[in-house]
Amino acid sequence: MISQQPDVIDLIRAAKQEDLGSGDITAALMESPDQPARFNLIAKQAGVLAGCEIAVAILAEYGSEIVFKWAKQSHDGQAFTDAPATLATLDGPLGAILSAERVLLNFLQRLCGIATITRRYAQAIEDTSAKVYDTRKTTPGWRSLEKYAVRCGGGSNHRTGLFDAVLIKDNHLSGVENQRFAPTIFNLLNRLDPRADKPSFVEVEVDNLQQYEQLLKVIGVDIILLDNFSIADLASAVVLRNEQGLQDNIELEASGGITLDTIRDVAMTGVERISVGAITHSATALDLSLERIPC
């Protein structure tokens, strides 16, 4: 469970400490902060739910007395189109729920926002052979949660970090001429330590079709990243690979400024992967609120 990962637990506790500090001085003014209270978690706009178990883990940090109950059919990945929509009900001490309110909403709004925009991208290409992938353009400390939200939205995860896969990019290859591209990549891959854990995949970025044609000659490359290629060049890259019978060995990934307006055209070229940094770095938080109701 993602809520039990040490990095997620640490993040929740850091957020609580940031907000609560030495105590909620406003809640302390109430005559009966321990009085029973009930709140509804409301989605004020349509979207996709992400963070069900995270919500429970957050509230547990504020007291075991808080009971969190999701509405029927509420689950991560659920799309809700009618807004406002009641997603869950909270019962517990008034003061504890009020203290937890903002941290709870901050997490859920962010995760639901990522899941929602990811779903839009995924739906735009759902009848093609391509899948939407995230990138490492994530909020520091939030990577595992944001990648989790991408999955809730129907997207796929790229590498987790620098440690689990090889991705040789243009900055690694600065100054390498096109005719030296293949031998340079070959030499780099020969430096992989055979005694170390095998990387999840080996990927190399190319900037033009000349580099791409060179790279098709290199054994051991799983994915080729076609960065800022035109639609015509993407289509040409697919044809070149398939003509050499490499479609079962090498996947092609398009990247670079891809939007909801352009992603379908990209997918129709035949690439298998489309990486979109915007689904994390530019996701808009979904509008959620806690509203107190009579017990």
MILOVO-239599 format. One record per residue: y, z, x of N, C-alpha, C in turn; residue in one letter. Coordinates in pm, whole numbers, padded with zeros to 5 digits, always signed. Each point is the difference from the previous one (the first is absolute). Example, Ala and Ser with C-alpha at 12.3 -4.5 7.8 and 13.67 -1.06 7.14 Angstrom:
<sites>
-00569+00780+01319+00119+00000-00089+00120+00000+00090a
+00105-00072-00035+00119+00006+00082+00109+00073-00077s
</sites>
This chain:
<sites>
-00120+00000+00084+00120+00000-00084+00125+00000+00087m
+00094-00086-00035+00118-00012+00084+00083+00128+00001i
-00003+00077-00108+00080+00123-00007-00051+00107+00095s
-00121-00019+00054-00057+00098+00092+00018-00039+00146q
+00061-00116+00024+00024-00041+00137+00105+00093+00064q
-00023+00042+00124+00095+00091+00065+00143-00051+00003p
+00020-00131+00023+00137-00052+00005+00069+00008-00135d
-00077-00017-00107+00057+00008-00135+00034+00144-00036v
-00091+00092+00033+00026+00141-00026+00124+00047+00076i
+00010-00040+00127+00117+00038+00080+00128-00058-00060d
-00006-00123-00049+00118-00064-00058+00045+00073-00126l
-00094+00036-00085+00033+00074-00123+00064+00133+00034i
-00056+00069+00096+00053+00133+00036+00137-00012+00067r
+00020-00105+00077+00131-00020+00061+00104-00030-00107a
-00039-00079-00100+00094-00033-00108+00035+00125-00081a
-00100+00084-00022+00026+00126-00073+00096+00089+00079k
-00024+00014+00128+00086+00085+00083+00141-00055+00007q
+00013-00131+00011+00131-00064+00005+00081+00032-00125e
-00066-00001-00115+00068+00018-00128+00015+00147-00039d
-00107+00076+00020-00001+00139-00048+00062+00097+00099l
-00019-00028+00128+00056+00089+00102-00042+00145-00020g
+00097+00090-00007-00031+00142-00017-00020+00040-00145s
+00018-00096-00092-00024+00031-00140+00097-00073-00092g
-00041-00015-00126+00081-00069-00102+00098+00101-00059d
+00123-00002+00046+00096+00104-00042+00046-00022-00144i
-00010-00125-00049+00037-00025-00140-00107+00054-00093t
-00127-00027+00031-00109+00050-00084-00001+00153-00003a
+00044+00060+00111+00000+00147+00007+00103+00061-00094a
+00096-00079-00047+00102+00051-00092-00054+00018-00142l
-00110-00068-00032-00054+00008-00135-00058+00138-00029m
+00015+00044-00126-00053+00131-00038-00151+00004+00007e
-00065-00111-00037-00147-00001-00004-00054-00126+00066s
+00007-00009+00133-00049-00120+00067-00151-00019-00015p
-00071+00107-00037-00145-00011-00015-00043-00035-00142d
+00094-00021-00088-00036-00034-00138-00072-00133-00005q
-00100-00015-00092-00074-00125-00011+00093-00115-00040p
-00023-00115+00058+00080-00117-00031-00087-00124+00004a
+00046-00101-00072-00074-00127-00003+00098-00115+00024r
-00044-00095+00081+00081-00117+00032-00086-00125-00015f
+00063-00108-00038-00064-00132+00002+00053-00079+00119n
-00091-00068+00067+00039-00096+00104+00020-00135-00068l
+00122-00051+00005+00037-00119-00075+00032-00115+00095i
-00058-00117-00030+00040-00123+00069+00105-00069-00085a
+00119-00018+00056+00109-00059-00075+00003-00152+00008k
-00089-00055+00080-00007-00146+00011-00145-00039+00024q
-00032-00123-00029-00136-00050+00019-00035-00001+00149a
-00128+00017+00028-00041+00000+00139-00149+00022+00016g
-00040+00039+00121-00140+00025+00033-00009+00141+00057v
-00098+00074-00046-00016+00140+00040-00068+00010+00136l
+00054+00088+00084-00062+00031+00129+00035+00143+00036a
-00099+00077+00045+00026+00135+00047-00057+00110-00086g
-00103-00029-00079-00055+00102-00090-00045+00125+00075c
-00081-00018+00101-00050+00118+00072+00109+00062+00088e
+00097-00080+00040+00111+00053+00079+00082+00097-00084i
+00022-00034-00127+00075+00087-00090-00066+00135-00013a
-00131+00001-00017-00074+00126-00012+00013+00082+00128v
-00009-00066+00115+00009+00070+00129+00139+00060+00019a
+00104-00071-00043+00136+00052+00012+00018+00126-00083i
-00042-00006-00124+00019+00114-00090-00081+00121+00046l
-00114-00024+00063-00081+00112+00051+00075+00079+00106a
+00092-00066+00071+00079+00069+00101+00102+00095-00062e
+00029-00018-00127+00099+00083-00068-00064+00107-00089y
-00130+00004-00005-00067+00105-00076-00120-00051-00077g
-00105+00077+00002-00123-00039-00069+00014+00009-00151s
+00109+00061-00047+00017+00016-00145+00044-00130-00067e
+00049-00097+00076+00047-00125-00059-00121-00087-00034i
-00009-00038-00125-00109-00087-00046+00057-00140-00026v
-00056-00098+00065+00048-00138-00008-00106-00082-00071f
+00035-00063-00109-00096-00078-00077+00054-00140-00024k
-00072-00099+00054+00040-00139-00021-00029-00041-00143w
+00083-00086-00054-00023-00055-00132-00127-00083+00001a
-00059-00021-00117-00122-00078-00011+00023-00139+00061k
-00098-00042+00077+00001-00132+00065+00092-00007+00121q
+00072+00108+00035+00086-00005+00118-00086+00008+00126s
+00015-00096+00087-00073-00002+00126+00074-00088+00098h
-00025+00022+00127+00066-00082+00101-00036-00147-00020d
+00101-00084+00002-00020-00142-00024+00025-00041-00143g
+00019+00099-00090+00026-00032-00141+00140-00058-00015q
+00010-00109-00072+00130-00058-00033+00044+00050-00137a
+00125+00043-00008+00054+00042-00129+00122-00088-00029f
-00006-00065-00115+00103-00099-00033+00101+00051-00101t
-00038+00099-00078+00090+00055-00101+00071+00123+00056d
+00130-00007+00010+00078+00112+00052+00104+00040-00105a
+00028+00131-00010-00056+00107+00081-00145+00029-00035p
-00076+00044+00102-00141+00031-00018-00028+00138+00058a
-00076+00081-00072-00041+00132+00049-00124-00016+00086t
+00013+00035+00127-00110-00017+00094-00084+00126+00014l
+00065+00118-00015-00072+00125+00022+00076+00115-00062a
-00068+00114-00011+00060+00124-00050-00023+00111+00101t
+00103+00080+00024-00009+00114+00090+00020+00128-00079l
-00087+00097+00023+00013+00133-00058-00001+00102+00113d
+00089+00099-00009+00001+00103+00102+00129+00080-00004g
+00020+00088+00098+00122+00079+00006+00123-00090+00014p
+00102+00026-00079+00119-00084-00002+00062-00014+00138l
+00019+00111+00068+00065-00002+00131-00076-00082+00102g
-00133+00011+00000-00082-00072+00097+00008-00151-00024a
-00005-00040-00127+00007-00144-00031+00136-00056+00037i
+00106+00075-00031+00134-00047+00035+00017-00013+00152l
-00061+00090+00073+00010-00006+00147-00075-00121+00055s
-00111-00036-00066-00083-00111+00048+00050-00136-00048a
+00089+00000-00099+00037-00123-00070+00042-00114+00092e
+00097+00024+00086+00056-00110+00078-00099-00054+00103r
-00073+00088+00068-00099-00047+00097-00107-00083-00070v
-00047+00048-00114-00100-00074-00076+00051-00140-00036l
+00121-00006-00054+00055-00129-00042+00027-00091+00119l
+00047+00056+00110+00027-00083+00118-00125-00073+00046n
-00111+00074+00007-00126-00062+00042-00045-00105-00100f
-00006+00036-00127-00054-00091-00100+00088-00123-00019l
+00132+00018+00002+00088-00115-00017-00018-00101+00112q
-00012+00050+00122-00019-00089+00114-00134-00073-00009r
-00106+00072-00026-00133-00061-00002-00013-00098-00117l
+00050+00038-00116-00006-00091-00115+00085-00124+00023c
+00112+00016+00068+00084-00116+00031-00070-00100+00088g
-00072+00049+00102-00075-00089+00088-00113-00068-00075i
-00074+00078-00080-00110-00058-00077+00050-00106-00097a
+00116+00024-00059+00055-00093-00099+00040-00132+00063t
+00072+00003+00112+00041-00127+00062-00121-00072+00060i
-00097+00076+00052-00120-00063+00052-00074-00074-00110t
-00008+00061-00119-00069-00065-00112+00067-00134-00035r
+00131-00005+00008+00070-00125-00032-00038-00110+00099r
-00006+00035+00127-00038-00098+00100-00145-00043-00018y
-00087+00097-00025-00142-00031-00016-00024-00088-00122a
+00069+00028-00109-00018-00080-00121+00050-00143+00018q
+00099-00017+00085+00055-00134+00022-00101-00094+00065a
-00101+00056+00068-00098-00086+00071-00143+00033-00041i
-00019+00065-00114-00133+00051-00035-00103-00111-00023e
+00041-00121-00028-00098-00107-00021-00013-00089+00123d
+00041+00050+00116-00014-00074+00126-00099+00074+00090t
-00024-00053+00117-00092+00064+00096+00071+00099+00091s
+00130+00017-00018+00078+00087+00089+00012+00141-00055a
+00019+00095+00091+00025+00139-00035+00130+00047+00064k
+00065+00096-00064+00123+00059+00052-00035+00115+00094v
+00062+00002+00117-00022+00107+00097+00133+00070+00032y
-00010+00130+00026+00117+00074+00044+00020-00018+00151d
+00097+00073+00055+00028-00004+00143+00020+00144+00049t
+00046+00014+00124+00033+00132+00052+00145+00038-00028r
+00068-00076-00084+00138+00031-00037+00000+00105-00110k
-00035+00121+00041-00014+00111-00094+00095+00113+00037t
+00020+00092-00093+00083+00117+00025-00070+00091+00100t
+00065+00041+00109-00066+00087+00098-00061+00124-00067p
-00128+00022+00031-00072+00114-00056-00068-00029-00132g
+00036-00111-00064-00051-00033-00132-00105-00111+00003w
-00041-00046+00116-00079-00123+00005-00127+00005-00084r
-00079+00106+00014-00127+00003-00075+00026+00002-00150s
+00106+00070-00044+00031+00003-00142+00052-00134-00049l
+00085-00062+00076+00055-00129-00043-00106-00109-00002e
-00091+00003+00096-00110-00096-00001-00095+00029-00117k
-00015+00125-00034-00078+00038-00118+00064-00058-00126y
+00131+00009-00011+00070-00055-00116-00014-00152-00007a
-00002-00066+00115-00024-00145+00003-00135-00032-00062v
-00102+00077+00035-00133-00022-00058+00002+00023-00150r
+00074+00102-00045+00010+00026-00143+00062-00119-00073c
+00088-00072+00067+00066-00115-00060-00080-00129+00009g
-00115+00006+00065-00083-00119+00011+00017-00076+00130g
+00072+00059+00095+00015-00063+00131-00105+00049+00098g
+00002-00057+00119-00094+00038+00106+00077+00055+00119s
-00069+00080+00079+00062+00063+00116-00026-00081+00127n
+00105-00017+00078-00011-00058+00134-00044+00113+00093h
+00018-00013+00129-00040+00107+00091+00077+00128-00032r
-00062+00112+00030+00064+00129-00024+00111+00025+00101t
-00028-00029+00124+00099+00023+00106-00034-00083+00122g
+00054+00039+00112-00022-00074+00124-00138+00024+00058l
-00071+00098-00052-00123+00048+00061-00128-00063-00056f
+00006-00067-00114-00125-00040-00065-00026-00150-00002d
+00094-00080+00043-00021-00144+00003+00088-00063+00107a
-00039-00118+00045+00080-00076+00096+00087-00098-00076v
+00130+00006+00024+00093-00099-00057+00097-00041+00111l
-00026-00115+00058+00082-00052+00108+00112-00082-00063i
+00124+00047+00018+00114-00063-00066+00088-00074+00100k
+00105-00062-00053+00085-00084+00086+00065+00080+00113d
+00033+00126-00024+00062+00080+00105-00098+00032+00113n
-00129-00001-00030-00100+00017+00106-00011-00127+00085h
+00043-00112-00058-00024-00130+00063+00129-00070+00041l
+00108+00077+00008+00129-00060+00034-00007-00076+00132s
+00047-00123-00002+00003-00080+00121-00125-00083+00024g
-00104+00019-00082-00123-00079+00017+00020-00138-00061v
-00018-00105+00081+00017-00136-00049-00118-00040-00087e
+00025-00094-00092-00104-00041-00094-00130-00041+00068n
+00010-00073+00111-00121-00050+00066-00079+00113+00069q
+00065+00116+00018-00069+00114+00062-00042+00104-00105r
+00019-00033-00126-00022+00097-00106-00147+00043-00007f
-00091-00094-00007-00142+00032-00014-00054+00082+00119a
+00022-00045+00125-00052+00081+00111+00062+00138+00010p
+00128+00011-00040+00065+00133+00002-00069+00094-00099t
-00026-00047-00121-00068+00082-00100-00141+00034+00046i
-00068-00098+00056-00136+00022+00050-00002+00112+00105f
+00095-00004+00092+00005+00102+00104+00032+00139-00058n
+00089+00005-00097+00033+00128-00063-00122+00060-00070l
-00072-00082-00072-00116+00052-00073-00113+00042+00093l
-00006-00060+00116-00102+00040+00098+00025+00140+00055n
+00120+00053-00023+00033+00134+00049-00044+00109-00098r
-00050-00039-00116-00049+00100-00093-00114+00077+00064l
+00005+00131-00009-00102+00085+00061-00127-00006-00085d
-00108-00053+00054-00125-00010-00078-00059+00136-00034p
+00044+00104+00071-00053+00135-00027+00076+00070-00112r
+00117-00051-00034+00082+00063-00104-00046-00045-00138a
+00048+00073-00100-00031-00039-00138+00054-00140-00025d
-00080-00079-00068+00041-00136-00030+00117+00002-00099k
+00106-00078+00025+00112-00005-00095-00043-00057-00133p
+00071+00038-00106-00034-00050-00134+00005-00152-00006s
+00096-00057+00071+00010-00146+00007+00090-00035+00118f
-00005-00127+00038+00088-00053+00104+00085-00109-00067v
+00132+00018+00008+00093-00093-00063+00104-00043+00102e
+00042-00124-00008+00101-00054+00091+00105-00073-00083v
+00126+00025+00032+00112-00066-00068+00036-00130+00071e
+00026-00104-00078+00050-00125+00056+00129-00037-00072v
+00086-00072+00072+00130-00038-00054+00009-00146-00039d
-00100-00079+00044+00005-00143-00029-00140-00059+00004n
-00011-00123-00046-00131-00064-00008-00059-00029+00137l
+00085-00018+00102-00051-00024+00135-00077+00122+00051q
+00059+00117-00016-00070+00122+00039-00127+00017-00084q
+00011-00031-00125-00113+00016-00092-00119-00085+00043y
+00025-00126+00032-00109-00087+00042-00066+00051+00128e
+00081+00055+00090-00055+00060+00121-00089+00119-00034q
+00046+00083-00093-00071+00125-00031-00135-00026-00067l
-00012-00109-00072-00127-00032-00065-00114-00018+00102l
+00035-00017+00126-00101-00019+00104-00051+00133+00056k
+00065+00111-00035-00032+00130+00059-00104+00072-00085v
-00112+00037+00061-00104+00075-00071+00039+00147-00005i
-00026+00062-00113+00025+00143-00012+00121+00036-00083g
+00072-00101-00050+00116+00025-00087-00047-00002-00145v
+00026+00108-00073-00042+00010-00140+00104-00052-00098d
+00128+00024+00034+00109-00035-00091+00112-00064+00081i
+00059-00105-00054+00118-00059+00062+00118+00023-00094i
+00105+00059+00056+00121+00030-00076+00099-00114+00015l
+00028-00066-00111+00091-00115-00001+00138+00051-00042l
+00085+00024+00097+00127+00068-00025+00111-00099-00031d
+00061+00016-00117+00114-00083-00041-00033-00150+00002n
-00122-00035-00036-00038-00140-00011+00054-00057-00131f
+00034-00125+00001+00037-00068-00125-00126-00018-00085s
+00019-00031-00127-00113-00026-00088-00083-00117+00055i
+00066-00103+00045-00070-00116+00054-00083+00037+00122a
+00056+00082+00090-00074+00038+00120-00115+00096-00032d
+00018+00084-00100-00110+00087-00042-00117-00085-00049l
+00032-00099-00082-00104-00088-00051-00069-00076+00113a
+00077-00044+00097-00057-00072+00115-00093+00091+00080s
+00040+00126+00015-00082+00096+00074-00135+00020-00068a
+00001+00010-00132-00125+00016-00074-00090-00122+00021v
+00057-00119-00009-00077-00122+00017-00060-00008+00140v
+00079+00032+00102-00048-00006+00138-00117+00096+00022l
+00012+00118-00051-00110+00098+00015-00126-00048-00070r
+00017-00046-00124-00116-00041-00079-00067-00124+00058n
+00078-00090+00056-00057-00120+00062-00089+00035+00118e
+00030+00115+00065-00081+00044+00112-00113+00094-00044q
-00014+00019-00132-00108+00083-00052+00014+00147+00033g
+00124+00048+00016+00023+00139+00041+00040+00091-00116l
-00007-00050-00123+00048+00080-00113-00081+00128-00022q
-00125+00002+00047-00081+00121-00014+00019+00096+00116d
+00070-00044+00103+00020+00083+00119+00142+00053+00016n
+00097-00075-00049+00140+00036+00020+00073-00001-00134i
+00066+00112-00031+00086+00006-00117+00144-00030+00042e
+00076-00054-00092+00139-00033+00029+00091+00091-00083l
+00099+00054+00066+00094+00092-00064+00142-00055+00011e
+00067-00013-00112+00139-00043-00003+00090+00122-00006a
+00114-00007+00068+00096+00111-00003+00139-00055+00024s
+00098+00085-00029+00138-00035+00032+00085-00033-00121g
+00069+00100-00053+00096-00022-00107-00059-00048-00131g
-00125+00030-00026-00064-00047-00123+00044+00086-00118i
+00040-00065-00108+00052+00069-00119-00086-00034-00121t
+00033+00065-00112-00070-00031-00124+00022-00145-00041l
+00111-00057+00038+00029-00138-00035-00079-00100+00084d
-00044+00043+00119-00065-00096+00091-00148+00027+00022t
-00049+00117-00039-00136+00038+00039-00107-00092-00059i
+00024-00049-00121-00102-00087-00059-00011-00132+00078r
+00112-00057+00039-00004-00123+00079-00075+00023+00131d
+00021+00118+00060-00070+00034+00124-00150+00008-00026v
-00039+00070-00107-00142+00017-00030-00069-00133-00029a
+00071-00093-00061-00059-00128-00036-00030-00089+00121m
+00047+00039+00118-00031-00077+00120-00144+00023+00046t
-00062+00111-00046-00137+00029+00037-00017+00113+00099g
+00110+00066+00041-00014+00116+00089-00070+00114-00076v
-00069+00086+00075-00073+00110-00064+00081+00128-00011e
+00100+00014+00086+00074+00125+00008+00150-00028-00002r
+00075+00083-00072+00145-00010-00001+00055+00141+00019i
+00066+00024+00113+00056+00133+00026+00145+00005-00045s
+00032+00108-00073+00132+00014-00061+00053+00140+00032v
+00092+00009+00094+00057+00130+00036+00080+00062-00113g
+00053-00084-00088+00088+00048-00107-00070+00094-00098a
-00133-00010-00013-00067+00085-00098+00004+00147+00039i
+00029+00028+00127+00022+00139+00038+00146+00026+00038t
+00056-00081+00089+00134+00035+00049+00111-00022-00102h
-00025-00082-00102+00106-00028-00097-00038+00037-00143s
-00106+00077-00016-00042+00040-00134+00104+00093-00063a
+00030-00024-00127+00093+00085-00074-00078+00108-00072t
+00045+00124+00011-00068+00111-00066-00003-00021-00151a
-00115+00030-00060-00010-00010-00145+00072+00119-00064l
+00064-00024-00112+00080+00104-00066-00091+00093-00080d
-00023+00120+00052-00082+00101-00066+00082+00126-00021l
-00039+00081-00098+00071+00128-00022-00096+00103-00057s
+00037+00127+00015-00070+00110-00067+00090+00048-00114l
-00057+00008-00118+00078+00043-00116-00069+00119-00066e
+00074+00110-00015-00058+00121-00058-00017-00018-00152r
-00116+00044-00049-00029-00008-00142-00046+00137-00049i
+00004+00024-00132-00046+00130-00052-00147+00023+00030p
-00034+00122+00037-00141+00034+00026-00078+00004-00133c
</sites>
